[in-house]
Amino acid sequence: MAKMEPHVRERTDALDSLGNTTAATGKGFAIGSAALTALALLAEYGNKIKIVRGADGHVTDVVMNINLLDPKILIGLFLGAMLPFVFSSLSMRAVGRAAGDMVNEVRRQFREKPGILEGTERPDYAGCVAISTQGAQREMVVPSLLAVIAPILTGIIFGPFTVIALLAGALTSGFVLAIMMANAGGAWDNAKKFIEGGAHGGKGSDAHKAAVVGDTVGDPFKDTSGPSINILLKLMSMVSIVFVTTVIALNDLFIRIFS
């Protein structure tokens, strides 16, 4: 776009590929840090539910004896393992919808202001920025509510021990999913640049078309869904700790009502 010499593009593509690799490495450290933080919060949650205050005000210690064959524990593990995938799918679909709105806005400006392509008219940059910011805030409402409501609702219905299984399942699957997304997204981006450099037929080949599709999926993989899993893991653990006493009380009420 700057109409510079071709060798400039070659150098910037090389730097971009290197940046994707180093970014994937950095995101690996970030998700590792998030996993350790979530693990520490999980241990703290376990300490919180060890002490239960009865209706008479007496404080008692609860023995942490979790049986993996307990149906409630299995339910928590499966729900927790599922949550990162649901969360990631919501965020990726949000990126797709926001990108579609952006494409429609660009087409509208080209149609109403033909001078943009000729350089005689100035595009409406503010409109595009507004679409991005409003779309980001609007589309993240449901994923955010999922992270907040899931541990609370699970604890109310199945009890606090199921929440431990929920957090453990989410931590286990979310960690490997985030690592995969960070690395796969960067690899797809670099593969497209490699093919555009002349490998496997270069631009216009079937390999290039496939690489464009891969990069379209890889960008939200490495820039949206992967990093957001860090927040999901820590937020769920923190919500569980903050609402632990309320969840235990509501779970007792739930049992009395439906027993």
LINHUVEN-V582104 format. One line per field, one symbol per residue. burial: 1 if it has 24 or more other ideal C-beta (glycine too) atoms within 12 Angstrom, else 0. A space follows every 10 residues. Layout:
BEGIN
burial=???
END
This chain:
BEGIN
burial=0000000000 0000001001 0011001101 1001101110 1100110110 0100000000 0000010000 0110111111 1111111111 1101101110 1100100010 0000000000 0000000000 1000110011 0011011111 1111111111 1111111111 1111111111 1111111111 1111110000 0000000100 1001101111 1111111111 1111111111 1011001100 100000000
END
